[in-house]
C-alpha cells in the first residue's frame, strides 16, 4: 500500500479539485443516454466520492485510511 503525505493546503486544493470534477461528472452522468457509459461514470464517481471522504477525514485529524 502506498502512502502519500500532503500539507493541509495540498489537501484543501485536492478536495476542491475533486469536488469540482465530481460535479461535472454528475452532470455528464445525467446527460448520457448509454447505460454502459453511465454505469462506468457512476463507478468513477463512487471512487471519487470515497477519496473525498478520506481526505475530509484526514483534515479532521483522523488520518487517511
C-alpha positions as CSV (number, residue, x, y, z in Angstrom):
1,X,0.0,0.0,0.0
2,X,1.4,3.4,-1.0
3,X,1.3,6.3,1.4
4,X,1.4,9.9,0.5
5,X,1.9,12.9,2.7
6,X,0.2,16.1,1.9
7,X,0.2,19.5,3.5
8,X,-3.2,21.0,4.7
9,X,-3.1,23.4,1.7
10,X,-2.5,20.5,-0.7
11,X,-5.4,18.5,0.8
12,X,-7.7,21.5,0.5
13,X,-6.7,22.1,-3.1
14,X,-7.1,18.4,-4.0
15,X,-10.5,18.3,-2.3
16,X,-11.7,21.4,-4.2
17,X,-10.5,19.9,-7.5
18,X,-12.1,16.5,-6.9
19,X,-15.4,18.2,-5.8
20,X,-15.5,20.3,-8.9
21,X,-14.7,17.3,-11.1
22,X,-17.3,15.3,-9.3
23,X,-19.9,17.9,-10.0
24,X,-19.1,17.9,-13.7
25,X,-19.1,14.1,-13.7
26,X,-22.6,14.1,-12.2
27,X,-23.9,16.4,-15.0
28,X,-22.3,14.1,-17.6
29,X,-24.0,11.1,-15.9
30,X,-27.4,12.8,-16.2
31,X,-26.8,13.8,-19.8
32,X,-25.7,10.4,-21.2
33,X,-28.0,8.0,-23.0
34,X,-25.8,4.9,-23.0
35,X,-26.4,2.8,-19.9
36,X,-23.0,1.1,-20.2
37,X,-21.2,4.5,-20.3
38,X,-23.4,5.9,-17.5
39,X,-22.6,2.9,-15.3
40,X,-18.9,3.4,-15.9
41,X,-19.3,7.1,-15.0
42,X,-21.2,6.2,-11.8
43,X,-18.4,3.8,-10.8
44,X,-15.8,6.5,-11.3
45,X,-18.0,8.9,-9.3
46,X,-18.1,6.4,-6.4
47,X,-14.3,6.2,-6.4
48,X,-14.0,10.0,-6.4
49,X,-16.5,10.2,-3.5
50,X,-14.5,7.7,-1.5
51,X,-11.3,9.7,-2.0
52,X,-13.2,12.9,-1.0
53,X,-14.4,11.2,2.2
54,X,-10.9,10.0,3.1
55,X,-9.4,13.5,2.5
56,X,-12.1,15.1,4.6
57,X,-11.4,12.7,7.5
58,X,-7.7,13.5,7.2
59,X,-8.5,17.2,7.6
60,X,-10.4,16.4,10.8
61,X,-7.3,14.7,12.2
62,X,-8.4,11.1,11.8
63,X,-5.7,10.3,9.2
64,X,-6.2,8.7,5.8
65,X,-7.3,5.0,5.8
